[in-house]
Amino acid sequence: MSTYAVNPSAQVVSEIAAPKKSPLELAASRVDRAVEQAEAQTGEAREKAVELRKSLEEFHRLGLERMVKSLKSDPDGKRLLFALIDEPEVYALLAMHKLVRPSIVTRVRTVIDRIRHYVQSNGGDVELVEVTATVATVTLSGACNGCSATASSLRTGIEEAIQEGVPEITEVKVIQAQASAPIITIEALLGGKKQEFWTAGPSVDELVDGQLLRYDLDAADPLAADHPEGLLFVRVGPSIQAFENRCAHQGLPLERGIFDVEAGTITCPWHGFRFDCLSGECLTAPQAQLMTIPVRVTNRTVEVKLK
């Protein structure tokens, strides 16, 4: 009898219990395994494996780039290209080679999210109102208002950051935020203060700019059971964001997704769904949104507010 024989009944039960993966999921898993095996090599073997991967990627990128340019040069071809990009398999392939990028609105929002920490550290804040073909309209508040040198410097910095990050924007319109009456909460009336609970996550030093980090809560933490896939942390410059480590499409883990810092996107490795890396907005299907988790940094430890 073959040593590889299995119990037929056990095999049937296993096949019923495990959901079937799509061809894209199977292909993505094979690529992941191959990359892991290549990176696990050492010395000359690793160098050869990495060179082979890079050579194949460059070979495919050149062909895909030529196809995209040819399709975009013809009106019928352009319509066909846009239809193909909606297909997860095609989008994942083009995104891997950086041949597609998010909309102008998403790119402006990404710039604002990237600089918001700096603006807030200077006592101000900035919010995106709308984006047209060449004009971005933002609302400024706090230290960004007024005629002081600080306000003027912050406004100029925001305008330059948006125009540098999104060259299509030729004008940034600024709307001063109107002061509103303060809201008196029930807690304030009763003299109480709502208590907040923060859970320690990774250290700031563990977060590498441009890389995804999966973080699993301590098994003893009562909240760990609510996050079986862990949390997903991203860092873009000074900005840090945390998400549930589940794609909003089918709930599959995202830690092996494609993180394109330049485009500001995370692409799901399973079906190619794209998400804004800071806001969690889904660029593939507007109704799908990554669940963001509030974060703060205390003594170089990133803390998350899970409840």
CORDA-V119889 format. One line per field, one symbol per residue. ss: DSSP state (H for helix, E for strand, C for the rest). phi: phi as a letter, one per 20 degrees, with the letter a starting at -180 (. if undefined). burial: + if it has 16 or more other ideal C-beta (glycine too) atoms within 10 Angstrom, else -. A space follows every 50 residues. Layout:
ss: ???
phi: ???
burial: ???
This chain:
ss: CCCCCCCHHHHHHHHHHCCCCCHHHHHHHHHHHHHHHHHHCCHHHHHHHH HHHHHHHHHHHHHHHHHHHHHHCCHHHHHHHHHHHCCHHHHHHHHHCCCC CCCHHHHHHHHHHHHHHHHHHCCEEEEEEEECCCEEEEEEEECCCCCCHH HHHHHHHHHHHHHHHCCCCCEEEEEECCCCCCCCCHHHHCCCCCCCCCEE EEEHHHCCCCCCEEECCCCCCCCHHHCCCCEEEEEECCEEEEEECCCCCC CCCCCCCEEECCCCEEECCCCCCEEECCCCEECCCCCCECCEEEEEEECC EEEEECC
phi: .ffefcfgfffffffffeffefgffffffffgfffffffffcmfffgfff fffffffffffffffffffffffcgfffffffffffegfffgfffgdldc bfffffffffffffeggffffdncbcceeacdgccddcddbmffendfff fffffffffffffffcgffdbdeddffefcffeeefgffemdcfeddddf dfegffeegncececdfggfffeffecfemdddcccmeeccccfebfffc mefdfefeddffemcddffecmfdcffdenfeeecgfdbfeecgcbdclm dedcdeb
burial: -----------------------++--+---------+----------+- ----------+--+---+--+---------+--++--+-++++++++-++ ++-+++++++++++++-++----+++-+--+----++++++++++----- +--++-+++-+++-++--+--+-+-----------------------++- ++----+----++-+-+---------+-++++++++--+++++++++++- -+++++++++--++++++++++++++++++++++---+-+--+-+----- -+++-+-
